[in-house]
Amino acid sequence: MAIAMPKPKPEILARRAEIVEALRRIVPGEGVVDASVEMRAFETDALTAYRQLPLVVVLPETVDEVARILRYCHAHDVPVVPRGSGTSLSGGSLPLEDGVLLVLSRFNRILDIDFPNRCAVVQPGVTNLGITRAVEHEGFYYAPDPSSQIACSIGGNVAENSGGVHCLKYGLTANNVLGVEFVTVEGEVVRLGGKHLDSEGYDLLGLLTGSEGLLGVVTEVTVRILQAPETARAVLIGFPTSEEAGACVAEIIARGIIPGGMEMMDGPAIRAAEDFVHAGYPLDVEALLIVELDGVKAEVDHLLAEVEGIARRHGATTARVSQSDAERASFWAGRKAAFPAVGRISPDYLCMDGTIPRRELPRVLAGMKALSEQYGLAVANVFHAGDGNLHPLILYDASREGELQRAEDFGADILRLCVAVGGVLTGEHGVGIEKRDLMTEMFGEDDLKHQIRVKCAFDPKHLLNPGKMFPVLHRCAELGRLHVHRGQLPFPELPRF
């Protein structure tokens, strides 16, 4: 599987100086970056195997500037790639050689906190953790918590429909966003939803969430904030095998127990995280579950006993319950640091993202073990066990010839396995360029055409984040072509728009 970006258009590259000058008139001061050495900071995102300098980087500060930038690019047929903090693991915010990189990191203010209505209005550059930090003094928090929450921006979370360790019980970004303001490719400012619980008409808010910057540029987000539970406790449960841990996960959910979070790590990930964070993880097990129960104290105590009993029946050899909030936080610290921790034991790794039915967990884990032997590359597993969202980390060394390609082929086979057992290509990282050419594994041609028609409705010229998500780019005119016979359109009585 060779990943390629769209070829740059020579006519755009030839107009670079003109485009840069026009953007400087829109965004004054230091808001336009065009020197190669300064643009290096933006040449990649968290899919660091791929790097490419953009045509130019622009950092607006106001909605009006965003609208004027998009209006200019639309009028002059210049592609635009929206970008937040650049933590995308699927290559969703990789720049284009002939495209403007529209960076929203200056949109970093919390505009309103409304505790009575349990919501906050923030700009897209605010970090995920920044929302919780702003409301925790009143006992509130923002539920979706990706591992990169200290750095990832809320606008990027909306673009990728990010999840996190607590998404099992409290939902993904889509379940916690009440409204957005976004700017269309033509420069129009549109509002969807708001502080109210629901709105009339089509669910365009749901459509925009997870659209990976292909439909518009988000400039404001209204999010739901939750009151912290009375009690929250976590238990570390160790197993001799990943298959036994997977079977335990399936029974916990089947028994109607919905933990606040339920994460799983295999042997390599456990040892890497413990060496990095010293969270007190057991090192004599090959699989570790972190299960957090929250609610009123009596309920939590009862459910902890239930979970421990289920775990023992599935071969658990150790179970340790947190005795304080600090200890519970340390359990999660190891899990959230697993990705950087694995980076200490391998020169490079690819972090995959597929989702499967929970009952298929043992089968898929066994399949990944076989693929690891087939490709001769190690894999460390860290994932959201409760909702079946897998994050296998494929370890490789890019300095060795052919290893990157083997790692990509290994990852593609993992995602094919996910689809084969009834799962999907992504749970929260998005498609980006990483899974773009695998979309046909899950969708037929007609499915993809209908998805691209939605893209055409928002962006007829395909200027927003081109080269991402869709394996074959059809022009809107091709998708909507009509057969004209002797100068007569079909159904001439219908109004045309």
Buried (B, 14 or more C-beta within 10 A) or exposed (E): BEBEBBEBBEEBEEBBEEBBEBBBEBBEEEBBBBEEEEBEEBBBBBBEBBEBBBBBBBBBBEBBBBBBBBBBBBEEEBBBBBBBBBBBBBBBBBBBBBBBBBBBBBBBEBEEBEEEBBBBBBBBBBBBBBBBEBBEEEEBBBBBBBBBBEBBBBBBBBBBBBBBBBBBBBBBBBBBBBBBBBBBBBBEBEEBBBBEEEBEEEEBBBBBBBBBBBBBBBBBBBBBBBEBBEBBBBBBBBBBBBBBBBBBBBBBBEEEBBBBBBBBBBBBBBBBBBBBBEBEBBEEBBBBBBBBBBBEEEBBBBBBEBBBEBBEEBBBBBBBBBEEEEBBBBBBBBBBBBBBBBBEBBEBBBBBBBBBBBBBBBBBBBBBBEBBEEBEBBBBBBBBBBBBBBBBBBBBBEEEEEBBEBBBBBBBBBBBBBBBBEBBBBBBBBBBBBBBBBBEBBBEEEEBBEBBEEBBEBBBBBBBBBBBBBBEEBEBEEEEEEEEEEEEEEEEEEEEE
